[in-house]
Amino acid sequence: MFTKQYYVYIASNKINTVLYTGVTNNLIKRMYQHKNKMVAGFTSKYNIIKLVYYEVYRDINEAIKREKQIKGGSRQEKIDLIKKINPTFKDLYQDIIK
């Protein structure tokens, strides 16, 4: 049986000066939308095109709770979180589409 997955993610612009935290049930599609500026708003305005961090959840409520926790943290806390798994801020998009 297929279990739905939810993703809490942090994305950035090319030079890592802007961080965006979001939640989605389709990370590949969502990052494609960010990269191609398909949704008007913050992410297209600030050129959010790099996936730099993500976590996977089976419960949407847990994912939303975690998203709020990350959003409520300082910029430095977000950077520290990213650096734990992605110290070079590599775009992880290519890793998830394989």
Jmol script that loads the backbone (N, CA, C; Angstrom):
load data "model"
ATOM      1  N   MET A   1       0.837  -1.192   0.000  1.00  0.00           N
ATOM      2  CA  MET A   1       0.000   0.000   0.000  1.00  0.00           C
ATOM      3  C   MET A   1       0.878   1.250   0.000  1.00  0.00           C
ATOM      4  N   PHE A   2       0.535   2.196  -0.832  1.00  0.00           N
ATOM      5  CA  PHE A   2       1.294   3.445  -0.940  1.00  0.00           C
ATOM      6  C   PHE A   2       0.950   4.358   0.229  1.00  0.00           C
ATOM      7  N   THR A   3       1.978   4.864   0.876  1.00  0.00           N
ATOM      8  CA  THR A   3       1.800   5.818   1.959  1.00  0.00           C
ATOM      9  C   THR A   3       2.220   7.185   1.458  1.00  0.00           C
ATOM     10  N   LYS A   4       1.355   8.151   1.647  1.00  0.00           N
ATOM     11  CA  LYS A   4       1.658   9.509   1.213  1.00  0.00           C
ATOM     12  C   LYS A   4       2.819  10.067   2.032  1.00  0.00           C
ATOM     13  N   GLN A   5       3.664  10.846   1.371  1.00  0.00           N
ATOM     14  CA  GLN A   5       4.784  11.483   2.060  1.00  0.00           C
ATOM     15  C   GLN A   5       4.653  12.995   1.923  1.00  0.00           C
ATOM     16  N   TYR A   6       5.145  13.663   2.951  1.00  0.00           N
ATOM     17  CA  TYR A   6       5.138  15.123   2.977  1.00  0.00           C
ATOM     18  C   TYR A   6       6.559  15.592   3.240  1.00  0.00           C
ATOM     19  N   TYR A   7       6.891  16.707   2.676  1.00  0.00           N
ATOM     20  CA  TYR A   7       8.253  17.213   2.757  1.00  0.00           C
ATOM     21  C   TYR A   7       8.271  18.624   3.327  1.00  0.00           C
ATOM     22  N   VAL A   8       9.155  18.830   4.277  1.00  0.00           N
ATOM     23  CA  VAL A   8       9.472  20.166   4.753  1.00  0.00           C
ATOM     24  C   VAL A   8      10.815  20.481   4.116  1.00  0.00           C
ATOM     25  N   TYR A   9      10.925  21.624   3.480  1.00  0.00           N
ATOM     26  CA  TYR A   9      12.148  21.901   2.741  1.00  0.00           C
ATOM     27  C   TYR A   9      12.598  23.339   2.919  1.00  0.00           C
ATOM     28  N   ILE A  10      13.883  23.519   2.682  1.00  0.00           N
ATOM     29  CA  ILE A  10      14.448  24.866   2.631  1.00  0.00           C
ATOM     30  C   ILE A  10      15.074  25.016   1.251  1.00  0.00           C
ATOM     31  N   ALA A  11      14.725  26.100   0.601  1.00  0.00           N
ATOM     32  CA  ALA A  11      15.271  26.406  -0.715  1.00  0.00           C
ATOM     33  C   ALA A  11      15.935  27.777  -0.643  1.00  0.00           C
ATOM     34  N   SER A  12      16.822  28.019  -1.603  1.00  0.00           N
ATOM     35  CA  SER A  12      17.582  29.264  -1.587  1.00  0.00           C
ATOM     36  C   SER A  12      17.763  29.788  -2.998  1.00  0.00           C
ATOM     37  N   ASN A  13      18.303  30.995  -3.072  1.00  0.00           N
ATOM     38  CA  ASN A  13      18.669  31.542  -4.370  1.00  0.00           C
ATOM     39  C   ASN A  13      20.082  31.071  -4.727  1.00  0.00           C
ATOM     40  N   LYS A  14      20.538  31.441  -5.881  1.00  0.00           N
ATOM     41  CA  LYS A  14      21.827  30.949  -6.393  1.00  0.00           C
ATOM     42  C   LYS A  14      22.996  31.231  -5.457  1.00  0.00           C
ATOM     43  N   ILE A  15      22.987  32.398  -4.804  1.00  0.00           N
ATOM     44  CA  ILE A  15      24.133  32.766  -3.959  1.00  0.00           C
ATOM     45  C   ILE A  15      23.844  32.617  -2.458  1.00  0.00           C
ATOM     46  N   ASN A  16      22.756  31.918  -2.140  1.00  0.00           N
ATOM     47  CA  ASN A  16      22.418  31.545  -0.759  1.00  0.00           C
ATOM     48  C   ASN A  16      22.191  32.722   0.180  1.00  0.00           C
ATOM     49  N   THR A  17      21.669  33.809  -0.347  1.00  0.00           N
ATOM     50  CA  THR A  17      21.404  34.957   0.517  1.00  0.00           C
ATOM     51  C   THR A  17      19.957  34.997   1.013  1.00  0.00           C
ATOM     52  N   VAL A  18      19.075  34.217   0.388  1.00  0.00           N
ATOM     53  CA  VAL A  18      17.672  34.169   0.785  1.00  0.00           C
ATOM     54  C   VAL A  18      17.311  32.716   1.066  1.00  0.00           C
ATOM     55  N   LEU A  19      16.617  32.481   2.181  1.00  0.00           N
ATOM     56  CA  LEU A  19      16.160  31.141   2.527  1.00  0.00           C
ATOM     57  C   LEU A  19      14.640  31.121   2.576  1.00  0.00           C
ATOM     58  N   TYR A  20      14.055  30.085   1.994  1.00  0.00           N
ATOM     59  CA  TYR A  20      12.608  29.916   1.980  1.00  0.00           C
ATOM     60  C   TYR A  20      12.285  28.550   2.557  1.00  0.00           C
ATOM     61  N   THR A  21      11.376  28.489   3.504  1.00  0.00           N
ATOM     62  CA  THR A  21      10.953  27.222   4.096  1.00  0.00           C
ATOM     63  C   THR A  21       9.525  26.935   3.667  1.00  0.00           C
ATOM     64  N   GLY A  22       9.278  25.703   3.216  1.00  0.00           N
ATOM     65  CA  GLY A  22       7.945  25.332   2.767  1.00  0.00           C
ATOM     66  C   GLY A  22       7.617  23.894   3.095  1.00  0.00           C
ATOM     67  N   VAL A  23       6.376  23.513   2.809  1.00  0.00           N
ATOM     68  CA  VAL A  23       5.916  22.138   2.982  1.00  0.00           C
ATOM     69  C   VAL A  23       5.140  21.750   1.729  1.00  0.00           C
ATOM     70  N   THR A  24       5.295  20.502   1.308  1.00  0.00           N
ATOM     71  CA  THR A  24       4.625  20.028   0.092  1.00  0.00           C
ATOM     72  C   THR A  24       4.455  18.515   0.160  1.00  0.00           C
ATOM     73  N   ASN A  25       3.579  17.979  -0.678  1.00  0.00           N
ATOM     74  CA  ASN A  25       3.461  16.525  -0.780  1.00  0.00           C
ATOM     75  C   ASN A  25       4.119  16.012  -2.061  1.00  0.00           C
ATOM     76  N   ASN A  26       4.712  16.931  -2.846  1.00  0.00           N
ATOM     77  CA  ASN A  26       5.403  16.536  -4.075  1.00  0.00           C
ATOM     78  C   ASN A  26       6.624  17.454  -4.245  1.00  0.00           C
ATOM     79  N   LEU A  27       7.720  17.052  -3.661  1.00  0.00           N
ATOM     80  CA  LEU A  27       8.913  17.902  -3.638  1.00  0.00           C
ATOM     81  C   LEU A  27       9.499  18.126  -5.028  1.00  0.00           C
ATOM     82  N   ILE A  28       9.490  17.117  -5.857  1.00  0.00           N
ATOM     83  CA  ILE A  28      10.032  17.268  -7.215  1.00  0.00           C
ATOM     84  C   ILE A  28       9.227  18.318  -7.988  1.00  0.00           C
ATOM     85  N   LYS A  29       7.910  18.179  -7.957  1.00  0.00           N
ATOM     86  CA  LYS A  29       7.048  19.129  -8.668  1.00  0.00           C
ATOM     87  C   LYS A  29       7.204  20.543  -8.100  1.00  0.00           C
ATOM     88  N   ARG A  30       7.236  20.633  -6.781  1.00  0.00           N
ATOM     89  CA  ARG A  30       7.327  21.957  -6.153  1.00  0.00           C
ATOM     90  C   ARG A  30       8.624  22.661  -6.510  1.00  0.00           C
ATOM     91  N   MET A  31       9.737  21.935  -6.478  1.00  0.00           N
ATOM     92  CA  MET A  31      11.013  22.554  -6.831  1.00  0.00           C
ATOM     93  C   MET A  31      11.061  22.898  -8.321  1.00  0.00           C
ATOM     94  N   TYR A  32      10.435  22.095  -9.154  1.00  0.00           N
ATOM     95  CA  TYR A  32      10.341  22.421 -10.574  1.00  0.00           C
ATOM     96  C   TYR A  32       9.605  23.752 -10.745  1.00  0.00           C
ATOM     97  N   GLN A  33       8.530  23.923  -9.978  1.00  0.00           N
ATOM     98  CA  GLN A  33       7.777  25.172 -10.040  1.00  0.00           C
ATOM     99  C   GLN A  33       8.642  26.357  -9.591  1.00  0.00           C
ATOM    100  N   HIS A  34       9.401  26.164  -8.513  1.00  0.00           N
ATOM    101  CA  HIS A  34      10.290  27.235  -8.042  1.00  0.00           C
ATOM    102  C   HIS A  34      11.330  27.572  -9.120  1.00  0.00           C
ATOM    103  N   LYS A  35      11.981  26.550  -9.640  1.00  0.00           N
ATOM    104  CA  LYS A  35      13.059  26.754 -10.615  1.00  0.00           C
ATOM    105  C   LYS A  35      12.567  27.461 -11.880  1.00  0.00           C
ATOM    106  N   ASN A  36      11.318  27.212 -12.238  1.00  0.00           N
ATOM    107  CA  ASN A  36      10.767  27.773 -13.465  1.00  0.00           C
ATOM    108  C   ASN A  36       9.832  28.957 -13.221  1.00  0.00           C
ATOM    109  N   LYS A  37       9.856  29.467 -11.992  1.00  0.00           N
ATOM    110  CA  LYS A  37       9.081  30.653 -11.615  1.00  0.00           C
ATOM    111  C   LYS A  37       7.620  30.541 -12.063  1.00  0.00           C
ATOM    112  N   MET A  38       7.031  29.386 -11.780  1.00  0.00           N
ATOM    113  CA  MET A  38       5.671  29.115 -12.207  1.00  0.00           C
ATOM    114  C   MET A  38       4.623  29.658 -11.238  1.00  0.00           C
ATOM    115  N   VAL A  39       5.046  30.046 -10.047  1.00  0.00           N
ATOM    116  CA  VAL A  39       4.122  30.589  -9.057  1.00  0.00           C
ATOM    117  C   VAL A  39       4.601  31.983  -8.671  1.00  0.00           C
ATOM    118  N   ALA A  40       3.744  32.957  -8.897  1.00  0.00           N
ATOM    119  CA  ALA A  40       4.113  34.329  -8.550  1.00  0.00           C
ATOM    120  C   ALA A  40       4.189  34.471  -7.031  1.00  0.00           C
ATOM    121  N   GLY A  41       5.075  35.329  -6.588  1.00  0.00           N
ATOM    122  CA  GLY A  41       5.195  35.571  -5.153  1.00  0.00           C
ATOM    123  C   GLY A  41       6.633  35.633  -4.703  1.00  0.00           C
ATOM    124  N   PHE A  42       6.835  35.341  -3.434  1.00  0.00           N
ATOM    125  CA  PHE A  42       8.150  35.462  -2.798  1.00  0.00           C
ATOM    126  C   PHE A  42       9.219  34.668  -3.541  1.00  0.00           C
ATOM    127  N   THR A  43       8.937  33.406  -3.849  1.00  0.00           N
ATOM    128  CA  THR A  43       9.980  32.548  -4.433  1.00  0.00           C
ATOM    129  C   THR A  43      10.385  32.989  -5.834  1.00  0.00           C
ATOM    130  N   SER A  44       9.448  33.488  -6.624  1.00  0.00           N
ATOM    131  CA  SER A  44       9.835  33.965  -7.954  1.00  0.00           C
ATOM    132  C   SER A  44      10.515  35.332  -7.854  1.00  0.00           C
ATOM    133  N   LYS A  45      10.040  36.167  -6.950  1.00  0.00           N
ATOM    134  CA  LYS A  45      10.629  37.501  -6.772  1.00  0.00           C
ATOM    135  C   LYS A  45      12.092  37.411  -6.336  1.00  0.00           C
ATOM    136  N   TYR A  46      12.382  36.477  -5.428  1.00  0.00           N
ATOM    137  CA  TYR A  46      13.738  36.360  -4.884  1.00  0.00           C
ATOM    138  C   TYR A  46      14.542  35.228  -5.522  1.00  0.00           C
ATOM    139  N   ASN A  47      14.055  34.705  -6.642  1.00  0.00           N
ATOM    140  CA  ASN A  47      14.790  33.722  -7.439  1.00  0.00           C
ATOM    141  C   ASN A  47      15.176  32.478  -6.627  1.00  0.00           C
ATOM    142  N   ILE A  48      14.208  31.915  -5.920  1.00  0.00           N
ATOM    143  CA  ILE A  48      14.434  30.720  -5.112  1.00  0.00           C
ATOM    144  C   ILE A  48      14.459  29.519  -6.053  1.00  0.00           C
ATOM    145  N   ILE A  49      15.654  28.980  -6.304  1.00  0.00           N
ATOM    146  CA  ILE A  49      15.802  27.927  -7.312  1.00  0.00           C
ATOM    147  C   ILE A  49      16.577  26.700  -6.826  1.00  0.00           C
ATOM    148  N   LYS A  50      17.152  26.760  -5.632  1.00  0.00           N
ATOM    149  CA  LYS A  50      17.985  25.655  -5.132  1.00  0.00           C
ATOM    150  C   LYS A  50      17.357  24.985  -3.929  1.00  0.00           C
ATOM    151  N   LEU A  51      17.221  23.672  -4.000  1.00  0.00           N
ATOM    152  CA  LEU A  51      16.795  22.883  -2.849  1.00  0.00           C
ATOM    153  C   LEU A  51      18.043  22.580  -2.029  1.00  0.00           C
ATOM    154  N   VAL A  52      18.092  23.084  -0.798  1.00  0.00           N
ATOM    155  CA  VAL A  52      19.301  22.894   0.008  1.00  0.00           C
ATOM    156  C   VAL A  52      19.079  22.005   1.228  1.00  0.00           C
ATOM    157  N   TYR A  53      17.802  21.703   1.553  1.00  0.00           N
ATOM    158  CA  TYR A  53      17.514  20.884   2.727  1.00  0.00           C
ATOM    159  C   TYR A  53      16.088  20.362   2.626  1.00  0.00           C
ATOM    160  N   TYR A  54      15.877  19.129   3.106  1.00  0.00           N
ATOM    161  CA  TYR A  54      14.505  18.624   3.221  1.00  0.00           C
ATOM    162  C   TYR A  54      14.423  17.500   4.238  1.00  0.00           C
ATOM    163  N   GLU A  55      13.226  17.333   4.763  1.00  0.00           N
ATOM    164  CA  GLU A  55      12.891  16.261   5.690  1.00  0.00           C
ATOM    165  C   GLU A  55      11.615  15.604   5.174  1.00  0.00           C
ATOM    166  N   VAL A  56      11.439  14.310   5.451  1.00  0.00           N
ATOM    167  CA  VAL A  56      10.284  13.555   4.975  1.00  0.00           C
ATOM    168  C   VAL A  56       9.402  13.166   6.170  1.00  0.00           C
ATOM    169  N   TYR A  57       8.103  13.319   5.994  1.00  0.00           N
ATOM    170  CA  TYR A  57       7.111  12.975   7.025  1.00  0.00           C
ATOM    171  C   TYR A  57       5.981  12.167   6.411  1.00  0.00           C
ATOM    172  N   ARG A  58       5.339  11.330   7.221  1.00  0.00           N
ATOM    173  CA  ARG A  58       4.169  10.580   6.771  1.00  0.00           C
ATOM    174  C   ARG A  58       2.867  11.243   7.219  1.00  0.00           C
ATOM    175  N   ASP A  59       2.975  12.168   8.149  1.00  0.00           N
ATOM    176  CA  ASP A  59       1.804  12.842   8.705  1.00  0.00           C
ATOM    177  C   ASP A  59       1.883  14.332   8.370  1.00  0.00           C
ATOM    178  N   ILE A  60       0.865  14.834   7.684  1.00  0.00           N
ATOM    179  CA  ILE A  60       0.865  16.237   7.270  1.00  0.00           C
ATOM    180  C   ILE A  60       0.913  17.174   8.470  1.00  0.00           C
ATOM    181  N   ASN A  61       0.266  16.802   9.554  1.00  0.00           N
ATOM    182  CA  ASN A  61       0.270  17.662  10.736  1.00  0.00           C
ATOM    183  C   ASN A  61       1.668  17.790  11.331  1.00  0.00           C
ATOM    184  N   GLU A  62       2.411  16.695  11.337  1.00  0.00           N
ATOM    185  CA  GLU A  62       3.796  16.740  11.823  1.00  0.00           C
ATOM    186  C   GLU A  62       4.661  17.602  10.901  1.00  0.00           C
ATOM    187  N   ALA A  63       4.423  17.481   9.603  1.00  0.00           N
ATOM    188  CA  ALA A  63       5.179  18.276   8.630  1.00  0.00           C
ATOM    189  C   ALA A  63       4.903  19.769   8.821  1.00  0.00           C
ATOM    190  N   ILE A  64       3.655  20.114   8.991  1.00  0.00           N
ATOM    191  CA  ILE A  64       3.294  21.524   9.187  1.00  0.00           C
ATOM    192  C   ILE A  64       3.875  22.046  10.498  1.00  0.00           C
ATOM    193  N   LYS A  65       3.822  21.225  11.524  1.00  0.00           N
ATOM    194  CA  LYS A  65       4.398  21.611  12.825  1.00  0.00           C
ATOM    195  C   LYS A  65       5.898  21.887  12.684  1.00  0.00           C
ATOM    196  N   ARG A  66       6.578  21.013  11.952  1.00  0.00           N
ATOM    197  CA  ARG A  66       8.026  21.185  11.749  1.00  0.00           C
ATOM    198  C   ARG A  66       8.318  22.406  10.891  1.00  0.00           C
ATOM    199  N   GLU A  67       7.513  22.644   9.861  1.00  0.00           N
ATOM    200  CA  GLU A  67       7.700  23.825   9.022  1.00  0.00           C
ATOM    201  C   GLU A  67       7.617  25.095   9.872  1.00  0.00           C
ATOM    202  N   LYS A  68       6.617  25.161  10.735  1.00  0.00           N
ATOM    203  CA  LYS A  68       6.450  26.327  11.608  1.00  0.00           C
ATOM    204  C   LYS A  68       7.633  26.475  12.559  1.00  0.00           C
ATOM    205  N   GLN A  69       8.140  25.345  13.049  1.00  0.00           N
ATOM    206  CA  GLN A  69       9.292  25.376  13.950  1.00  0.00           C
ATOM    207  C   GLN A  69      10.513  25.941  13.237  1.00  0.00           C
ATOM    208  N   ILE A  70      10.766  25.476  12.023  1.00  0.00           N
ATOM    209  CA  ILE A  70      11.915  25.970  11.250  1.00  0.00           C
ATOM    210  C   ILE A  70      11.713  27.453  10.920  1.00  0.00           C
ATOM    211  N   LYS A  71      10.526  27.810  10.447  1.00  0.00           N
ATOM    212  CA  LYS A  71      10.263  29.210  10.105  1.00  0.00           C
ATOM    213  C   LYS A  71      10.435  30.129  11.310  1.00  0.00           C
ATOM    214  N   GLY A  72      10.107  29.622  12.498  1.00  0.00           N
ATOM    215  CA  GLY A  72      10.215  30.425  13.711  1.00  0.00           C
ATOM    216  C   GLY A  72      11.635  30.587  14.217  1.00  0.00           C
ATOM    217  N   GLY A  73      12.555  29.817  13.663  1.00  0.00           N
ATOM    218  CA  GLY A  73      13.953  29.889  14.083  1.00  0.00           C
ATOM    219  C   GLY A  73      14.678  31.046  13.414  1.00  0.00           C
ATOM    220  N   SER A  74      15.843  31.321  13.921  1.00  0.00           N
ATOM    221  CA  SER A  74      16.657  32.395  13.350  1.00  0.00           C
ATOM    222  C   SER A  74      17.276  31.950  12.025  1.00  0.00           C
ATOM    223  N   ARG A  75      17.764  32.906  11.286  1.00  0.00           N
ATOM    224  CA  ARG A  75      18.474  32.593  10.039  1.00  0.00           C
ATOM    225  C   ARG A  75      19.661  31.674  10.334  1.00  0.00           C
ATOM    226  N   GLN A  76      20.389  31.956  11.418  1.00  0.00           N
ATOM    227  CA  GLN A  76      21.557  31.139  11.759  1.00  0.00           C
ATOM    228  C   GLN A  76      21.153  29.705  12.085  1.00  0.00           C
ATOM    229  N   GLU A  77      20.028  29.526  12.750  1.00  0.00           N
ATOM    230  CA  GLU A  77      19.549  28.165  13.043  1.00  0.00           C
ATOM    231  C   GLU A  77      19.230  27.420  11.748  1.00  0.00           C
ATOM    232  N   LYS A  78      18.674  28.115  10.773  1.00  0.00           N
ATOM    233  CA  LYS A  78      18.387  27.486   9.480  1.00  0.00           C
ATOM    234  C   LYS A  78      19.690  27.111   8.770  1.00  0.00           C
ATOM    235  N   ILE A  79      20.647  28.005   8.794  1.00  0.00           N
ATOM    236  CA  ILE A  79      21.947  27.731   8.171  1.00  0.00           C
ATOM    237  C   ILE A  79      22.616  26.538   8.841  1.00  0.00           C
ATOM    238  N   ASP A  80      22.591  26.486  10.161  1.00  0.00           N
ATOM    239  CA  ASP A  80      23.178  25.365  10.895  1.00  0.00           C
ATOM    240  C   ASP A  80      22.488  24.053  10.538  1.00  0.00           C
ATOM    241  N   LEU A  81      21.166  24.074  10.407  1.00  0.00           N
ATOM    242  CA  LEU A  81      20.401  22.887  10.030  1.00  0.00           C
ATOM    243  C   LEU A  81      20.813  22.407   8.641  1.00  0.00           C
ATOM    244  N   ILE A  82      20.899  23.321   7.703  1.00  0.00           N
ATOM    245  CA  ILE A  82      21.304  22.987   6.332  1.00  0.00           C
ATOM    246  C   ILE A  82      22.709  22.398   6.327  1.00  0.00           C
ATOM    247  N   LYS A  83      23.633  23.047   7.023  1.00  0.00           N
ATOM    248  CA  LYS A  83      25.031  22.619   7.010  1.00  0.00           C
ATOM    249  C   LYS A  83      25.249  21.232   7.599  1.00  0.00           C
ATOM    250  N   LYS A  84      24.332  20.762   8.458  1.00  0.00           N
ATOM    251  CA  LYS A  84      24.460  19.413   9.028  1.00  0.00           C
ATOM    252  C   LYS A  84      24.424  18.346   7.946  1.00  0.00           C
ATOM    253  N   ILE A  85      23.583  18.556   6.918  1.00  0.00           N
ATOM    254  CA  ILE A  85      23.484  17.550   5.855  1.00  0.00           C
ATOM    255  C   ILE A  85      24.024  18.028   4.511  1.00  0.00           C
ATOM    256  N   ASN A  86      24.205  19.338   4.382  1.00  0.00           N
ATOM    257  CA  ASN A  86      24.599  19.902   3.091  1.00  0.00           C
ATOM    258  C   ASN A  86      25.536  21.097   3.314  1.00  0.00           C
ATOM    259  N   PRO A  87      26.756  20.820   3.780  1.00  0.00           N
ATOM    260  CA  PRO A  87      27.658  21.917   4.160  1.00  0.00           C
ATOM    261  C   PRO A  87      28.032  22.873   3.029  1.00  0.00           C
ATOM    262  N   THR A  88      27.920  22.443   1.786  1.00  0.00           N
ATOM    263  CA  THR A  88      28.294  23.306   0.664  1.00  0.00           C
ATOM    264  C   THR A  88      27.087  23.983   0.001  1.00  0.00           C
ATOM    265  N   PHE A  89      25.890  23.756   0.559  1.00  0.00           N
ATOM    266  CA  PHE A  89      24.661  24.317  -0.007  1.00  0.00           C
ATOM    267  C   PHE A  89      24.460  23.866  -1.465  1.00  0.00           C
ATOM    268  N   LYS A  90      24.846  22.635  -1.752  1.00  0.00           N
ATOM    269  CA  LYS A  90      24.643  22.044  -3.076  1.00  0.00           C
ATOM    270  C   LYS A  90      23.144  21.966  -3.364  1.00  0.00           C
ATOM    271  N   ASP A  91      22.762  22.140  -4.616  1.00  0.00           N
ATOM    272  CA  ASP A  91      21.370  21.980  -5.020  1.00  0.00           C
ATOM    273  C   ASP A  91      21.045  20.487  -4.999  1.00  0.00           C
ATOM    274  N   LEU A  92      20.140  20.071  -4.129  1.00  0.00           N
ATOM    275  CA  LEU A  92      19.789  18.662  -3.959  1.00  0.00           C
ATOM    276  C   LEU A  92      18.741  18.184  -4.964  1.00  0.00           C
ATOM    277  N   TYR A  93      18.266  19.059  -5.813  1.00  0.00           N
ATOM    278  CA  TYR A  93      17.215  18.700  -6.771  1.00  0.00           C
ATOM    279  C   TYR A  93      17.633  17.524  -7.656  1.00  0.00           C
ATOM    280  N   GLN A  94      18.829  17.557  -8.173  1.00  0.00           N
ATOM    281  CA  GLN A  94      19.274  16.450  -9.034  1.00  0.00           C
ATOM    282  C   GLN A  94      19.291  15.122  -8.294  1.00  0.00           C
ATOM    283  N   ASP A  95      19.536  15.160  -6.991  1.00  0.00           N
ATOM    284  CA  ASP A  95      19.545  13.935  -6.193  1.00  0.00           C
ATOM    285  C   ASP A  95      18.143  13.342  -6.031  1.00  0.00           C
ATOM    286  N   ILE A  96      17.128  14.183  -5.952  1.00  0.00           N
ATOM    287  CA  ILE A  96      15.773  13.663  -5.714  1.00  0.00           C
ATOM    288  C   ILE A  96      15.069  13.243  -7.000  1.00  0.00           C
ATOM    289  N   ILE A  97      15.539  13.693  -8.149  1.00  0.00           N
ATOM    290  CA  ILE A  97      14.853  13.294  -9.396  1.00  0.00           C
ATOM    291  C   ILE A  97      15.420  12.015  -9.997  1.00  0.00           C
ATOM    292  N   LYS A  98      16.448  11.480  -9.380  1.00  0.00           N
ATOM    293  CA  LYS A  98      17.048  10.230  -9.903  1.00  0.00           C
ATOM    294  C   LYS A  98      16.234   9.035  -9.529  1.00  0.00           C
TER     295      LYS A  98
END
end "model"
wireframe off; spacefill off
backbone 0.3
color backbone group
